[in-house]
Amino acid sequence: MFYNAYHKIVNLSKTSGRERIYNVVGYICETDTFGSERRLYEVNEGDILAFYNAGAYCYAMASNYNSRYRPAEVMLVEGKDHLIRKRETLDDLLRNQIDINF
């Protein structure tokens, strides 16, 4: 958002059908607007959206800012998906924290 990047977004769950206009936003930073007034095939709960370039939402730039888990990573090979890194858990977030008793 800060540098006016264009993020290509597609609904992987629906590759045809009725198109609608959406504002696509995230939940990590305070101003996560990936796209305004984007035409996508109708999006329903549970659909998978692909962000072709998503900054901090990709593992390479991910952090635990605002205590968010780092994402899982999936590799597509010849049309088949392979989980190559699990999503972090609360235990992962807390693992390196030290409880200091003053």
MOPAC internal coordinates of N, CA, C and O (Angstrom, degrees):
PM7 1SCF
backbone

  N    0.0000 0     0.00 0     0.00 0    0    0    0
  C    1.4502 1     0.00 0     0.00 0    1    0    0
  C    1.5267 1   110.90 1     0.00 0    2    1    0
  O    1.2310 1   120.50 1   140.93 1    3    2    1
  N    1.3392 1   116.66 1   -39.07 1    3    2    1
  C    1.4606 1   119.39 1  -175.33 1    5    3    2
  C    1.5248 1   112.70 1   -68.70 1    6    5    3
  O    1.2310 1   120.30 1   154.41 1    7    6    5
  N    1.3154 1   117.04 1   -25.59 1    7    6    5
  C    1.4557 1   118.84 1  -176.61 1    9    7    6
  C    1.5244 1   111.96 1  -118.73 1   10    9    7
  O    1.2310 1   120.34 1  -158.16 1   11   10    9
  N    1.3160 1   116.95 1    21.84 1   11   10    9
  C    1.4657 1   123.76 1   174.95 1   13   11   10
  C    1.5196 1   113.65 1    54.60 1   14   13   11
  O    1.2310 1   120.28 1  -142.29 1   15   14   13
  N    1.3236 1   117.08 1    37.71 1   15   14   13
  C    1.4600 1   121.32 1   178.53 1   17   15   14
  C    1.5273 1   110.07 1   -70.94 1   18   17   15
  O    1.2310 1   121.03 1   -31.93 1   19   18   17
  N    1.3156 1   115.64 1   148.07 1   19   18   17
  C    1.4577 1   120.73 1   174.68 1   21   19   18
  C    1.5173 1   107.66 1  -100.55 1   22   21   19
  O    1.2310 1   120.15 1   -54.50 1   23   22   21
  N    1.3302 1   117.32 1   125.50 1   23   22   21
  C    1.4527 1   122.97 1   179.87 1   25   23   22
  C    1.5245 1   108.47 1  -108.74 1   26   25   23
  O    1.2310 1   120.68 1   -66.57 1   27   26   25
  N    1.3200 1   116.31 1   113.43 1   27   26   25
  C    1.4619 1   119.81 1   175.80 1   29   27   26
  C    1.5255 1   108.25 1   -70.60 1   30   29   27
  O    1.2310 1   120.58 1   -50.73 1   31   30   29
  N    1.3402 1   116.50 1   129.27 1   31   30   29
  C    1.4615 1   122.27 1  -176.59 1   33   31   30
  C    1.5193 1   108.38 1  -131.26 1   34   33   31
  O    1.2310 1   120.60 1   -48.10 1   35   34   33
  N    1.3328 1   116.46 1   131.90 1   35   34   33
  C    1.4653 1   120.73 1   175.36 1   37   35   34
  C    1.5191 1   109.41 1  -134.78 1   38   37   35
  O    1.2310 1   120.95 1   -29.13 1   39   38   37
  N    1.3237 1   115.78 1   150.87 1   39   38   37
  C    1.4567 1   121.99 1   175.61 1   41   39   38
  C    1.5245 1   107.53 1   -89.13 1   42   41   39
  O    1.2310 1   120.19 1   -75.62 1   43   42   41
  N    1.3260 1   117.24 1   104.38 1   43   42   41
  C    1.4587 1   121.43 1  -179.19 1   45   43   42
  C    1.5234 1   112.16 1   -69.93 1   46   45   43
  O    1.2310 1   120.35 1   156.04 1   47   46   45
  N    1.3121 1   116.94 1   -23.96 1   47   46   45
  C    1.4611 1   120.69 1  -178.82 1   49   47   46
  C    1.5221 1   112.26 1   -75.39 1   50   49   47
  O    1.2310 1   120.61 1   156.57 1   51   50   49
  N    1.3003 1   116.43 1   -23.43 1   51   50   49
  C    1.4711 1   120.98 1  -179.92 1   53   51   50
  C    1.5230 1   108.59 1  -136.11 1   54   53   51
  O    1.2310 1   120.77 1   -66.09 1   55   54   53
  N    1.3069 1   116.13 1   113.91 1   55   54   53
  C    1.4579 1   120.68 1  -179.12 1   57   55   54
  C    1.5212 1   112.23 1  -102.31 1   58   57   55
  O    1.2310 1   120.74 1  -175.07 1   59   58   57
  N    1.3185 1   116.20 1     4.93 1   59   58   57
  C    1.4653 1   121.23 1   175.02 1   61   59   58
  C    1.5210 1   107.62 1  -159.93 1   62   61   59
  O    1.2310 1   120.98 1    -5.94 1   63   62   61
  N    1.3130 1   115.73 1   174.06 1   63   62   61
  C    1.4605 1   119.99 1   178.21 1   65   63   62
  C    1.5106 1   112.30 1   116.76 1   66   65   63
  O    1.2310 1   121.53 1    23.11 1   67   66   65
  N    1.3197 1   114.68 1  -156.89 1   67   66   65
  C    1.4700 1   121.82 1  -177.58 1   69   67   66
  C    1.5278 1   110.41 1   -72.85 1   70   69   67
  O    1.2310 1   120.64 1   -49.29 1   71   70   69
  N    1.3152 1   116.38 1   130.71 1   71   70   69
  C    1.4600 1   120.86 1   176.06 1   73   71   70
  C    1.5218 1   109.57 1   -97.03 1   74   73   71
  O    1.2310 1   121.41 1   -34.55 1   75   74   73
  N    1.3350 1   114.91 1   145.45 1   75   74   73
  C    1.4577 1   121.63 1   176.29 1   77   75   74
  C    1.5146 1   107.99 1  -136.58 1   78   77   75
  O    1.2310 1   120.93 1   -13.08 1   79   78   77
  N    1.3207 1   115.83 1   166.92 1   79   78   77
  C    1.4592 1   121.90 1   179.51 1   81   79   78
  C    1.5305 1   108.61 1  -101.03 1   82   81   79
  O    1.2310 1   120.75 1   -47.93 1   83   82   81
  N    1.3511 1   116.18 1   132.07 1   83   82   81
  C    1.4679 1   121.52 1  -177.81 1   85   83   82
  C    1.5236 1   110.74 1  -133.00 1   86   85   83
  O    1.2310 1   121.44 1   -27.81 1   87   86   85
  N    1.3237 1   114.85 1   152.19 1   87   86   85
  C    1.4580 1   122.78 1   162.79 1   89   87   86
  C    1.5197 1   104.74 1  -101.67 1   90   89   87
  O    1.2310 1   120.19 1   -58.31 1   91   90   89
  N    1.3212 1   117.24 1   121.69 1   91   90   89
  C    1.4581 1   121.83 1  -175.30 1   93   91   90
  C    1.5213 1   108.04 1  -104.75 1   94   93   91
  O    1.2310 1   121.03 1   -60.83 1   95   94   93
  N    1.3343 1   115.64 1   119.17 1   95   94   93
  C    1.4609 1   121.19 1  -176.07 1   97   95   94
  C    1.5219 1   110.06 1  -128.41 1   98   97   95
  O    1.2310 1   121.06 1   -18.54 1   99   98   97
  N    1.3342 1   115.58 1   161.46 1   99   98   97
  C    1.4510 1   121.42 1   178.91 1  101   99   98
  C    1.5125 1   111.36 1  -113.62 1  102  101   99
  O    1.2310 1   121.32 1    12.15 1  103  102  101
  N    1.3271 1   115.08 1  -167.85 1  103  102  101
  C    1.4670 1   119.82 1  -175.83 1  105  103  102
  C    1.5259 1   113.40 1  -134.52 1  106  105  103
  O    1.2310 1   119.72 1  -171.58 1  107  106  105
  N    1.3305 1   118.13 1     8.42 1  107  106  105
  C    1.4599 1   118.67 1  -177.36 1  109  107  106
  C    1.5169 1   111.80 1   -86.83 1  110  109  107
  O    1.2310 1   120.48 1   124.98 1  111  110  109
  N    1.3084 1   116.70 1   -55.02 1  111  110  109
  C    1.4639 1   120.72 1  -178.53 1  113  111  110
  C    1.5263 1   110.15 1   -99.87 1  114  113  111
  O    1.2310 1   121.17 1    -9.09 1  115  114  113
  N    1.2918 1   115.36 1   170.91 1  115  114  113
  C    1.4571 1   120.68 1  -175.45 1  117  115  114
  C    1.5282 1   112.60 1   -70.78 1  118  117  115
  O    1.2310 1   119.99 1   156.67 1  119  118  117
  N    1.3214 1   117.62 1   -23.33 1  119  118  117
  C    1.4628 1   120.79 1  -175.79 1  121  119  118
  C    1.5268 1   110.71 1  -131.30 1  122  121  119
  O    1.2310 1   120.08 1  -124.91 1  123  122  121
  N    1.3057 1   117.45 1    55.09 1  123  122  121
  C    1.4738 1   122.09 1  -177.17 1  125  123  122
  C    1.5186 1   111.92 1   -87.82 1  126  125  123
  O    1.2310 1   120.46 1   -99.26 1  127  126  125
  N    1.3134 1   116.73 1    80.74 1  127  126  125
  C    1.4623 1   120.45 1   173.91 1  129  127  126
  C    1.5217 1   106.98 1  -108.83 1  130  129  127
  O    1.2310 1   120.75 1   -69.53 1  131  130  129
  N    1.3228 1   116.16 1   110.47 1  131  130  129
  C    1.4622 1   121.49 1  -178.98 1  133  131  130
  C    1.5183 1   111.97 1   -82.74 1  134  133  131
  O    1.2310 1   121.06 1   148.36 1  135  134  133
  N    1.3192 1   115.59 1   -31.64 1  135  134  133
  C    1.4541 1   118.23 1  -178.96 1  137  135  134
  C    1.5081 1   110.94 1  -164.23 1  138  137  135
  O    1.2310 1   120.76 1   -43.95 1  139  138  137
  N    1.2985 1   116.16 1   136.05 1  139  138  137
  C    1.4648 1   121.83 1   177.27 1  141  139  138
  C    1.5184 1   108.80 1  -108.41 1  142  141  139
  O    1.2310 1   121.45 1   -42.55 1  143  142  141
  N    1.3118 1   114.84 1   137.45 1  143  142  141
  C    1.4609 1   122.23 1   177.52 1  145  143  142
  C    1.5280 1   111.72 1    51.55 1  146  145  143
  O    1.2310 1   121.27 1  -127.67 1  147  146  145
  N    1.3414 1   115.17 1    52.33 1  147  146  145
  C    1.4623 1   121.33 1   179.08 1  149  147  146
  C    1.5172 1   110.64 1   -92.70 1  150  149  147
  O    1.2310 1   120.73 1   -43.21 1  151  150  149
  N    1.3103 1   116.21 1   136.79 1  151  150  149
  C    1.4556 1   122.50 1   177.32 1  153  151  150
  C    1.5317 1   108.19 1   -89.00 1  154  153  151
  O    1.2310 1   120.77 1   -66.34 1  155  154  153
  N    1.3447 1   116.13 1   113.66 1  155  154  153
  C    1.4629 1   122.64 1   179.23 1  157  155  154
  C    1.5182 1   108.79 1  -130.22 1  158  157  155
  O    1.2310 1   120.86 1   -24.68 1  159  158  157
  N    1.3319 1   115.95 1   155.32 1  159  158  157
  C    1.4568 1   117.78 1   170.27 1  161  159  158
  C    1.5136 1   107.57 1   -63.08 1  162  161  159
  O    1.2310 1   120.61 1   -37.56 1  163  162  161
  N    1.3133 1   116.45 1   142.44 1  163  162  161
  C    1.4622 1   122.56 1  -170.83 1  165  163  162
  C    1.5303 1   111.88 1   -43.49 1  166  165  163
  O    1.2310 1   121.08 1   -51.55 1  167  166  165
  N    1.3255 1   115.54 1   128.45 1  167  166  165
  C    1.4586 1   123.03 1  -176.35 1  169  167  166
  C    1.5241 1   109.09 1  -101.28 1  170  169  167
  O    1.2310 1   121.15 1   -48.51 1  171  170  169
  N    1.3383 1   115.41 1   131.49 1  171  170  169
  C    1.4577 1   122.06 1   176.41 1  173  171  170
  C    1.5203 1   109.04 1  -126.19 1  174  173  171
  O    1.2310 1   120.74 1   -20.69 1  175  174  173
  N    1.3251 1   116.20 1   159.31 1  175  174  173
  C    1.4569 1   120.74 1   177.56 1  177  175  174
  C    1.5238 1   109.36 1   -52.67 1  178  177  175
  O    1.2310 1   121.07 1   -46.67 1  179  178  177
  N    1.3268 1   115.56 1   133.33 1  179  178  177
  C    1.4549 1   121.24 1  -179.89 1  181  179  178
  C    1.5166 1   113.94 1    95.60 1  182  181  179
  O    1.2310 1   119.90 1   166.06 1  183  182  181
  N    1.3302 1   117.79 1   -13.94 1  183  182  181
  C    1.4643 1   120.59 1   177.38 1  185  183  182
  C    1.5281 1   109.72 1   -67.08 1  186  185  183
  O    1.2310 1   121.07 1   -26.87 1  187  186  185
  N    1.3179 1   115.56 1   153.13 1  187  186  185
  C    1.4543 1   121.23 1   178.81 1  189  187  186
  C    1.5223 1   108.28 1  -107.29 1  190  189  187
  O    1.2310 1   121.16 1   -58.04 1  191  190  189
  N    1.3458 1   115.38 1   121.96 1  191  190  189
  C    1.4627 1   121.22 1   176.13 1  193  191  190
  C    1.5191 1   108.81 1  -102.40 1  194  193  191
  O    1.2310 1   120.67 1   -43.14 1  195  194  193
  N    1.3230 1   116.32 1   136.86 1  195  194  193
  C    1.4617 1   121.07 1   176.44 1  197  195  194
  C    1.5214 1   108.63 1  -100.99 1  198  197  195
  O    1.2310 1   121.06 1   -50.54 1  199  198  197
  N    1.3291 1   115.57 1   129.46 1  199  198  197
  C    1.4562 1   123.33 1   175.05 1  201  199  198
  C    1.5224 1   105.50 1  -108.92 1  202  201  199
  O    1.2310 1   120.70 1   -66.01 1  203  202  201
  N    1.3002 1   116.26 1   113.99 1  203  202  201
  C    1.4556 1   119.73 1  -174.55 1  205  203  202
  C    1.5179 1   113.36 1   -70.78 1  206  205  203
  O    1.2310 1   119.66 1   157.19 1  207  206  205
  N    1.3020 1   118.25 1   -22.81 1  207  206  205
  C    1.4685 1   122.49 1   176.85 1  209  207  206
  C    1.5192 1   107.03 1  -154.84 1  210  209  207
  O    1.2310 1   120.28 1   -74.17 1  211  210  209
  N    1.3033 1   117.07 1   105.83 1  211  210  209
  C    1.4536 1   118.56 1  -169.55 1  213  211  210
  C    1.5207 1   114.44 1  -128.30 1  214  213  211
  O    1.2310 1   119.41 1  -154.42 1  215  214  213
  N    1.3153 1   118.73 1    25.58 1  215  214  213
  C    1.4584 1   120.90 1   173.04 1  217  215  214
  C    1.5151 1   114.36 1    50.53 1  218  217  215
  O    1.2310 1   120.31 1    57.89 1  219  218  217
  N    1.3200 1   117.01 1  -122.11 1  219  218  217
  C    1.4628 1   122.49 1  -174.62 1  221  219  218
  C    1.5195 1   113.49 1   -65.34 1  222  221  219
  O    1.2310 1   120.11 1   168.69 1  223  222  221
  N    1.3247 1   117.40 1   -11.31 1  223  222  221
  C    1.4564 1   119.79 1   177.06 1  225  223  222
  C    1.5250 1   111.27 1   -82.85 1  226  225  223
  O    1.2310 1   119.93 1   168.20 1  227  226  225
  N    1.3249 1   117.75 1   -11.80 1  227  226  225
  C    1.4613 1   122.15 1   175.23 1  229  227  226
  C    1.5202 1   107.82 1   -91.41 1  230  229  227
  O    1.2310 1   120.11 1   -28.26 1  231  230  229
  N    1.3098 1   117.40 1   151.74 1  231  230  229
  C    1.4539 1   119.74 1  -175.57 1  233  231  230
  C    1.5238 1   112.69 1   -61.22 1  234  233  231
  O    1.2310 1   120.01 1   142.80 1  235  234  233
  N    1.3154 1   117.60 1   -37.20 1  235  234  233
  C    1.4639 1   120.76 1  -176.37 1  237  235  234
  C    1.5258 1   112.87 1   -59.21 1  238  237  235
  O    1.2310 1   119.92 1   151.65 1  239  238  237
  N    1.3223 1   117.75 1   -28.35 1  239  238  237
  C    1.4638 1   120.79 1  -179.47 1  241  239  238
  C    1.5271 1   112.15 1  -115.42 1  242  241  239
  O    1.2310 1   120.29 1  -171.44 1  243  242  241
  N    1.3064 1   117.06 1     8.56 1  243  242  241
  C    1.4606 1   120.98 1  -176.53 1  245  243  242
  C    1.5284 1   111.85 1   -70.96 1  246  245  243
  O    1.2310 1   121.33 1   -27.07 1  247  246  245
  N    1.3097 1   115.05 1   152.93 1  247  246  245
  C    1.4621 1   121.43 1   173.40 1  249  247  246
  C    1.5300 1   106.80 1  -147.08 1  250  249  247
  O    1.2310 1   121.26 1     0.55 1  251  250  249
  N    1.2946 1   115.19 1  -179.45 1  251  250  249
  C    1.4616 1   119.68 1   177.95 1  253  251  250
  C    1.5200 1   111.55 1   -99.09 1  254  253  251
  O    1.2310 1   120.77 1  -152.76 1  255  254  253
  N    1.3343 1   116.13 1    27.24 1  255  254  253
  C    1.4625 1   121.83 1   177.17 1  257  255  254
  C    1.5283 1   109.88 1   -52.16 1  258  257  255
  O    1.2310 1   120.79 1   -44.00 1  259  258  257
  N    1.3225 1   116.10 1   136.00 1  259  258  257
  C    1.4671 1   122.71 1  -177.07 1  261  259  258
  C    1.5264 1   112.36 1    56.63 1  262  261  259
  O    1.2310 1   120.48 1  -151.32 1  263  262  261
  N    1.3299 1   116.68 1    28.68 1  263  262  261
  C    1.4695 1   123.66 1   178.28 1  265  263  262
  C    1.5216 1   112.79 1    58.01 1  266  265  263
  O    1.2310 1   120.70 1  -143.12 1  267  266  265
  N    1.3044 1   116.26 1    36.88 1  267  266  265
  C    1.4738 1   120.89 1   176.52 1  269  267  266
  C    1.5172 1   109.56 1   -88.63 1  270  269  267
  O    1.2310 1   121.15 1   -34.93 1  271  270  269
  N    1.3114 1   115.40 1   145.07 1  271  270  269
  C    1.4601 1   120.68 1   176.50 1  273  271  270
  C    1.5268 1   109.78 1   -73.62 1  274  273  271
  O    1.2310 1   120.40 1   -33.92 1  275  274  273
  N    1.3187 1   116.84 1   146.08 1  275  274  273
  C    1.4612 1   119.73 1   170.29 1  277  275  274
  C    1.5226 1   107.45 1   -70.74 1  278  277  275
  O    1.2310 1   120.51 1   -32.32 1  279  278  277
  N    1.3307 1   116.63 1   147.68 1  279  278  277
  C    1.4634 1   119.45 1  -173.64 1  281  279  278
  C    1.5271 1   112.86 1   -77.74 1  282  281  279
  O    1.2310 1   121.55 1   -17.32 1  283  282  281
  N    1.3133 1   114.63 1   162.68 1  283  282  281
  C    1.4631 1   120.83 1   168.97 1  285  283  282
  C    1.5195 1   107.59 1   -71.77 1  286  285  283
  O    1.2310 1   121.03 1   -19.62 1  287  286  285
  N    1.3201 1   115.63 1   160.38 1  287  286  285
  C    1.4666 1   120.23 1   174.15 1  289  287  286
  C    1.5193 1   108.65 1  -122.65 1  290  289  287
  O    1.2310 1   121.66 1   -43.78 1  291  290  289
  N    1.3197 1   114.42 1   136.22 1  291  290  289
  C    1.4527 1   121.26 1   179.04 1  293  291  290
  C    1.5227 1   107.85 1  -125.47 1  294  293  291
  O    1.2310 1   120.97 1   -46.88 1  295  294  293
  N    1.3159 1   115.75 1   133.12 1  295  294  293
  C    1.4647 1   120.90 1   177.14 1  297  295  294
  C    1.5306 1   107.98 1  -108.38 1  298  297  295
  O    1.2310 1   120.97 1   -46.87 1  299  298  297
  N    1.3179 1   115.76 1   133.13 1  299  298  297
  C    1.4636 1   120.91 1   175.97 1  301  299  298
  C    1.5172 1   108.15 1   -99.77 1  302  301  299
  O    1.2310 1   121.10 1   -54.63 1  303  302  301
  N    1.3357 1   115.49 1   125.37 1  303  302  301
  C    1.4573 1   121.85 1   177.67 1  305  303  302
  C    1.5188 1   107.98 1  -130.15 1  306  305  303
  O    1.2310 1   121.21 1   -64.45 1  307  306  305
  N    1.3163 1   115.29 1   115.55 1  307  306  305
  C    1.4647 1   121.51 1   179.35 1  309  307  306
  C    1.5310 1   111.11 1    52.25 1  310  309  307
  O    1.2310 1   121.00 1  -136.67 1  311  310  309
  N    1.3260 1   115.70 1    43.33 1  311  310  309
  C    1.4541 1   121.64 1   176.18 1  313  311  310
  C    1.5155 1   115.28 1    80.11 1  314  313  311
  O    1.2310 1   119.09 1  -179.58 1  315  314  313
  N    1.3202 1   119.34 1     0.42 1  315  314  313
  C    1.4704 1   122.19 1   179.09 1  317  315  314
  C    1.5204 1   109.30 1  -110.17 1  318  317  315
  O    1.2310 1   120.93 1   -43.81 1  319  318  317
  N    1.3303 1   115.83 1   136.19 1  319  318  317
  C    1.4616 1   120.45 1  -179.08 1  321  319  318
  C    1.5266 1   111.40 1   -91.38 1  322  321  319
  O    1.2310 1   121.42 1   -39.00 1  323  322  321
  N    1.3393 1   114.89 1   141.00 1  323  322  321
  C    1.4647 1   122.38 1   179.51 1  325  323  322
  C    1.5192 1   108.24 1  -132.04 1  326  325  323
  O    1.2310 1   120.21 1   -57.92 1  327  326  325
  N    1.3405 1   117.20 1   122.08 1  327  326  325
  C    1.4612 1   121.53 1   175.68 1  329  327  326
  C    1.5232 1   107.35 1   -71.33 1  330  329  327
  O    1.2310 1   120.12 1   -59.61 1  331  330  329
  N    1.3362 1   117.38 1   120.39 1  331  330  329
  C    1.4643 1   120.32 1  -179.27 1  333  331  330
  C    1.5260 1   112.50 1  -112.19 1  334  333  331
  O    1.2310 1   119.97 1   168.94 1  335  334  333
  N    1.3299 1   117.67 1   -11.06 1  335  334  333
  C    1.4666 1   121.46 1   174.71 1  337  335  334
  C    1.5197 1   107.51 1  -154.30 1  338  337  335
  O    1.2310 1   120.69 1   -51.51 1  339  338  337
  N    1.3470 1   116.29 1   128.49 1  339  338  337
  C    1.4635 1   120.09 1   179.61 1  341  339  338
  C    1.5180 1   110.87 1   -75.90 1  342  341  339
  O    1.2310 1   120.82 1   -27.43 1  343  342  341
  N    1.3255 1   116.04 1   152.57 1  343  342  341
  C    1.4602 1   121.37 1   174.01 1  345  343  342
  C    1.5212 1   108.33 1   -66.24 1  346  345  343
  O    1.2310 1   120.42 1   -34.34 1  347  346  345
  N    1.3219 1   116.80 1   145.66 1  347  346  345
  C    1.4625 1   120.42 1   177.55 1  349  347  346
  C    1.5197 1   110.86 1   -67.84 1  350  349  347
  O    1.2310 1   121.53 1   -21.00 1  351  350  349
  N    1.3051 1   114.67 1   159.00 1  351  350  349
  C    1.4666 1   122.31 1   178.46 1  353  351  350
  C    1.5266 1   109.31 1  -118.88 1  354  353  351
  O    1.2310 1   120.40 1    -5.74 1  355  354  353
  N    1.3207 1   116.84 1   174.26 1  355  354  353
  C    1.4587 1   120.74 1   176.37 1  357  355  354
  C    1.5247 1   110.25 1   -60.02 1  358  357  355
  O    1.2310 1   120.00 1   140.33 1  359  358  357
  N    1.3284 1   117.61 1   -39.67 1  359  358  357
  C    1.4664 1   120.29 1   177.22 1  361  359  358
  C    1.5242 1   111.46 1   -59.64 1  362  361  359
  O    1.2310 1   120.21 1   141.33 1  363  362  361
  N    1.3283 1   117.20 1   -38.67 1  363  362  361
  C    1.4627 1   120.52 1   177.24 1  365  363  362
  C    1.5205 1   110.59 1   -63.08 1  366  365  363
  O    1.2310 1   120.24 1   138.56 1  367  366  365
  N    1.3264 1   117.15 1   -41.44 1  367  366  365
  C    1.4646 1   121.32 1  -179.82 1  369  367  366
  C    1.5250 1   111.70 1   -63.73 1  370  369  367
  O    1.2310 1   120.74 1   140.83 1  371  370  369
  N    1.3127 1   116.19 1   -39.17 1  371  370  369
  C    1.4653 1   121.00 1  -174.37 1  373  371  370
  C    1.5293 1   113.75 1   -88.60 1  374  373  371
  O    1.2310 1   119.58 1   165.81 1  375  374  373
  N    1.3240 1   118.41 1   -14.19 1  375  374  373
  C    1.4498 1   123.45 1  -171.90 1  377  375  374
  C    1.5291 1   113.95 1   -51.16 1  378  377  375
  O    1.2310 1   119.25 1   136.94 1  379  378  377
  N    1.3063 1   119.04 1   -43.06 1  379  378  377
  C    1.4602 1   121.11 1  -175.18 1  381  379  378
  C    1.5282 1   113.98 1   -98.08 1  382  381  379
  O    1.2310 1   120.12 1  -174.83 1  383  382  381
  N    1.3111 1   117.38 1     5.17 1  383  382  381
  C    1.4619 1   119.09 1   177.48 1  385  383  382
  C    1.5249 1   109.51 1   -78.85 1  386  385  383
  O    1.2310 1   121.42 1   -36.21 1  387  386  385
  N    1.3173 1   114.88 1   143.79 1  387  386  385
  C    1.4418 1   121.12 1  -178.96 1  389  387  386
  C    1.5197 1   109.24 1  -114.37 1  390  389  387
  O    1.2310 1   120.92 1   -49.53 1  391  390  389
  N    1.3319 1   115.84 1   130.47 1  391  390  389
  C    1.4589 1   121.45 1   178.81 1  393  391  390
  C    1.5293 1   107.65 1   -87.57 1  394  393  391
  O    1.2310 1   120.83 1   -66.01 1  395  394  393
  N    1.3285 1   116.01 1   113.99 1  395  394  393
  C    1.4587 1   120.73 1  -179.14 1  397  395  394
  C    1.5165 1   108.91 1  -102.39 1  398  397  395
  O    1.2310 1   120.78 1   -55.96 1  399  398  397
  N    1.3145 1   116.12 1   124.04 1  399  398  397
  C    1.4729 1   120.79 1   176.75 1  401  399  398
  C    1.5169 1   108.40 1  -101.10 1  402  401  399
  O    1.2310 1   120.85 1   -65.72 1  403  402  401
  N    1.3238 1   115.99 1   114.28 1  403  402  401
  C    1.4623 1   120.52 1   178.92 1  405  403  402
  C    1.4775 1   111.24 1   -90.38 1  406  405  403
  O    1.2310 1   120.10 1   180.00 1  407  406  405

